[in-house]
């Protein structure tokens, strides 16, 4: 595998990944006993970014196994990633004295479902998984979401580790503790917050991915750059990307090397944005940039026509055009965003035949958010604001503006 600009991964310092306590105040009110219960929970885990992680996996996992008093693990991967890495992961676990088993599921967004979670629960039950067994998610963002969901629901919570092998997983799905599955009526409707015991990220994994999957993850990096990571947008503009590179072939080495400093920058910004509100109690979240339209587009096409990053890219372009229409951003900002997305070979337009369906999904999102869409709007490169709502006319005009300006960028 090619080397990257990232540093070697240190050994994690894991003491106790999940700790908690109750503070109880008793009192008498009107002749009745009452208790005020305050639950305090601390989740502690390392996100390790660097090279050669699989070769050192036994060393990296040892503190996690010890902290959880565990000596067994189940590696969960998919039929794309498994043939590449599962054997090596199993060998390193065996070298650490861990009794390990492997479960392989179908790759792709359709596996992020209640039905697949049910099959996974059945597998865990048949393999006598206990509270102290560690689940190891070996794959991309879909797999990390699914395994995290299984971990938080099986036996009321068992530890899990994310080994993110896709760019989407590395900058988004594997970090932050959001876990869940899709529902037929919407994306990520079933899930919760359950942090992993460890996250391992090695940019060199990306060398085995089809270029299309690297491009998919780049949409989340564009999102983080627009939210406000100084210099990141410019780094993305300098990334090498040729329009004639085959999408189904591995990404070229110099592209992977260029991602070396970009990945930790994107991770750091996401963690910074999560820090004040890790459980998303505030619905006004800048990290939702592009996702309202993107999720609607995915649901409208049954999660098979667009990769998540492709849908988010269209969402980013659409809300930037909305921002122009509301005089919050300049046309030059929109053009620069469109040029970058198109350079990265990401789609930008909501197809004509899907505009009404996507709008209907936005209406559903408005209901979920207490009557407000709460759309994140870029106002400049690396600056965003949030507006409460838009009209159908504004949405249609924005879709038309994206089409118009995208043609001008050719």
N, C-alpha and C positions, 0 to 999 in steps of 0.2 A: 504494500500500500504506500502511496506517496506520503512524504512528510508534510507537516503544516507549520504555520508560524506559531502555533500554540505551544505552551510549555508542557513539560512532563507532569503527569498527575501525581500529587502527593498522596501519602497514605491518610485516610480520613481519621479524625479524632472523634469517635463516637462514644459517648458516655451513656446516655439514655435517650433514645430518640423520641419516646412518648412518655411524658410525665404529667401527673395531674393531682389535684387535691380538691376537697370541698371545705368551704368555710360555712359554718352553720350557726345561726343566731336564733335562739329560742325565745318565745315571748307568749304572753297570754293576752288575748284580745276578746273582750266580751264573753269571758268565761270559756273560751276555746283555746287550745294550744295551737300555736302557729310556728312555722320555721321559715326563716329566710335563708335560702341556699345559694351560695355563690360558687360556681364551678370554675376552677382555674386549670387550664391545660397548657402545657408547653410541648410543642413539637420541634425537634432539633434534627437537622440533617445537613449533609454536605452535598453540594453540587460541584463535581470535579470535572474540569475541562482540561484536556490535554491528550498527549499521544500515548500509545502502547498500553491502553487500559486493559484489554483482554488478556494480554500476556501476564499482567499483574493482578488479575481479578481475584485470585485467592487471597492475596495480600490486602486488597481493597475491601473485600467483603468480610474478612476476619473480624474486625471490630464490630460490624453490624451483627454478625452471628452471635458474638459474645454478649453484646448488649441486650439481645433478645433471647438469650439462653437457648439458641437454636442450633441444631445439628443436621437439619434436613431442609431441602429447598425444592421447589418446582419451577423449572424454567418454562415460560410460556412465550412462544414465538409464532411466526406465521410461515406459510409455505414459500415465501420469497426470501425472508431473512434467515430462516432456519438452516437451509443448506449452506449458507455462507459462514455462519458463526456458532451455531448451536453445539457442534462437536467440541470446539475449542472451549466454550463456556463450561460444558459438562466436565471436560478434563480438568479445568482449573478448579472447579468446585470439588471434584474428587481429590485433587491434590491437597485441598484444604481440609480433607476429612469430612466433607459434607456429603450426606446421602442425597443424591439429586435425581430427579425424574424430569422428563421433557414432554410438554404438550404442544402440539402444532395445530394452529387454526388457520382458516382461509384468510389471505391478505385482502385488505380493502375496507372501505367505509361500511359496506353491508355487515361486516362482522361486529361493528360497534352497535349492538342491538341487545334487547332483552333476551331474545331467543339464543344468541350466542353466549350471553352471560349465564343463562340456564344450563347450557351444555357445559360451560366451564365449571359451574358449581357441581354438576354431576361428576365431572372428571376429578375434581378435588376430593369429593366424597369417596369415589371409588379408589383413590390413591391414599386414603387415610390421612389426609392433611389435617394437622393439628394447629392449635392457636400459636404455637411457636415455630411453625414451618414458615419459611420466607419464600414469597413468590418473587420471581425474577422476570420482569418484563423485558424481553429482548426484541426490539422492533421500533417502529415509528410512533407517531402521535396517536393513531387509532388504537394501537396495541397498549400503549401506556394508559390511555383513558379507560380501556376495557379492563385491564388487569387491576388498575387502581380501584375501579368500581367493584370488581370481584373481591378484592382484598378488604374493602371497607364493609362489605355485606356478608361475607362468609364467616361464620362463627363470631359475628359481631365485631370483626376487625382483626386481621392478621397483618404482619409486616410485609412490605414489598419494596423492591428495588427497581429503579428504571435504568436500563441501559439503552439509551436512545440512539438509533442507527440512522434516522432520517433527519434532514435539516428542520422539517416541521416539528419533529419531536424534540430536537435539541434546543430550539429557541422558543418553543411554546408548550407542546403537549406534556413533556416530561417534568416540567417545573411548575411550581405554584400550588400544587395539591388539588387542583380541580379534576375530578374524576366523574365519569358518567357514560351513558349510552344515548343513542338517538331514539326518538319515538316517531311513529308514522306521520305525526302532525308537526314535528319540528325537531331541530337538532339540539342535542344536549339537554333534553327536557327531564331526564331521569338521572340523578347523580347527587354528588355532594362534595365535601371538602375533606380530603384524607391524605395527609402528606406522606411521601415515601420515606424510607429509612436512609436512602442514599440515591443519588442520581449520578450516573457516569456518562460523560459526553466526550467522544473522541472524534474530531473533525475528519480524521482519515477514513472513518467508516463510509463517508459520503462518496469515496472513490468507487465503490461498488454499486452505487445507485444509478438508475437511469437518469439522464439529464432532466427529464420531465419532472422527476420527484425533487430534485434540487431546486428547480425553478418554482415548484409548488411552495417550498419552504421560504423562498425569497420574498414572497408576498407578505409574510408576517414580519420580516425584517424591514421591508418598506414601511409597514404600518408603524413599527417602533421608531423608525427614523422620522416620520412625519409628526409623531406625538411630541418629539423634542429630545433627540439625542444628537448633540452638536457634532457635525462632521460626518455622521453616519450616512446621510443621504448622498453626500459627495463621494464617499467610499463606494457606495453602490453604483453611482454613475461611472466610476472608473473600473468596475469589474469587467473582465473580458467576457464577452458573450457574442458568439457568431450566430447569425440567423440560419446558417446552413449546417450547424451541428445537429447530428441525429438525436432526436429526443429519446429514442429507445436504447441508446448506447450510453455507457458510463460517462459521467461528466469529465471533461478534460482536466488534466492534472493542475494546470495553472489556474483554473477556476477554483478548484478545491483549495489550493494554496492561498488564493485571494480571500477566501472565507475565514482563514485562520483568525485574524483580529476582529472580524465582523461578528462572529458567533458570541464571544464573551461580552462584547459591547451590547448586543441585543439582549442577552440574558440579564446583564446588569440593569438595563433600563426597565425591563419587565419587572424585575424584583423590586426596583425602586418604586414603580407605580403600584405594586401590590402591597408594599409595606404598611401604609396607613389603614388599609381595609382588606386584609387577606381573605375574608369570608364574603366579600361583595355585598355588604349590607347597603351600600350607597349605589343606586342604579345608574348614577351619572359617572360613568367610568370611561376614561380616554382610551383604555385598551380595547374598547368595543368598536374602534374606528374600522369602518368597512364591513362590520359583521352583521348589522341589521339587514342591509341589502344582500350581503353574501349568504347569510343563513336562509333568507327567503328564496334565493336563487337555487341553493342546494335542495331545499325541501320541494320546490316547484319541479325539480327534475329527478326526484326520488334518489338523490345522493349518488347518481351514477354518471351524470353528464359532465359534471365539473369536479375537479379536485377542490379541497377546501381552500387552498391558497389561491386558486384561479377565481373562485367565487368571491373571496375577500378582495382580490385585486379589482374586480368589477365594482364591488361595493365602494372601494376607496375612490376610484375614478368618478363614480356617480355622486358621492357626497361632496367631493371637491368641486364638481360642476354645480351642485346645489349651493355651495358656499359662494361661488362666483355669481350665481343668479340672485343671491341675497345680499350681494355687495360686501361680503365678508372676506373674500379673497380676490386676487387679480386673475385675469385670463392668463397672464404669464405663469402664475403658479400652477394653474391647471395644465398648461402646455408642458411645463417641466415634469409634472407628475406623470402625464401621459407618455412623454418621451421615455422616462425611466421604465415604466411598466412595459412598454412595447419593446424597449431594448432588452429587457429581461424575458421577453417572449411570453408575457402574461396577457390575458384578454382584458379588455377595458369596457366593453359595451354590454348592456342588457339586451339580448335579442328582442326584436320587435314582437315575436309571438309569445314572449314570456313576461312582457312588461306588466300586463294587467294581473297576471298570477302573482308576480313578485309583490306588486302593490297590495294585493289581498293578504299576503303574508306579513307585510308591514302593518296592516290594520290589526292583525292578530297580535303582533308584538306590542302594539299600542295598548291593547287590553291588558296584556301581562304586566306592562309597566305603568299601571294605574292611570291609563288614559293619555300617556305622553310617549312619543317615540324616543326622545332623548338621543338625538343623532349627534355623533361626534363629527365636527366639521373642520377640516384644515383651513387656517386663515393665512398661512405662509408655510414655507418649508421649515419644518421642525416647530410649528406652533399650531395648536388646535383650540377650539372652543366647543361647547355643547349647546344645542338649541332644543327646545321642547318638542317642536312639531313642524310638519310641512303639509302642504296641500297636494292633492293629486296633480294639479296643474304644474306646480313647482317640480314635482318628480318627473313628469313627462318632459318638461322643458330641459331638465338636467340631462335626461337620457339622450335627447336630441343634440344637446350641446356636446356631449362626449363623442357622439358619432361624427359631428361636424369637425371638432378639433382633432380627433384621431386621424381623420383623412388628411388634415393639413400637416400632420406630423410625418406623413409618409415621404 
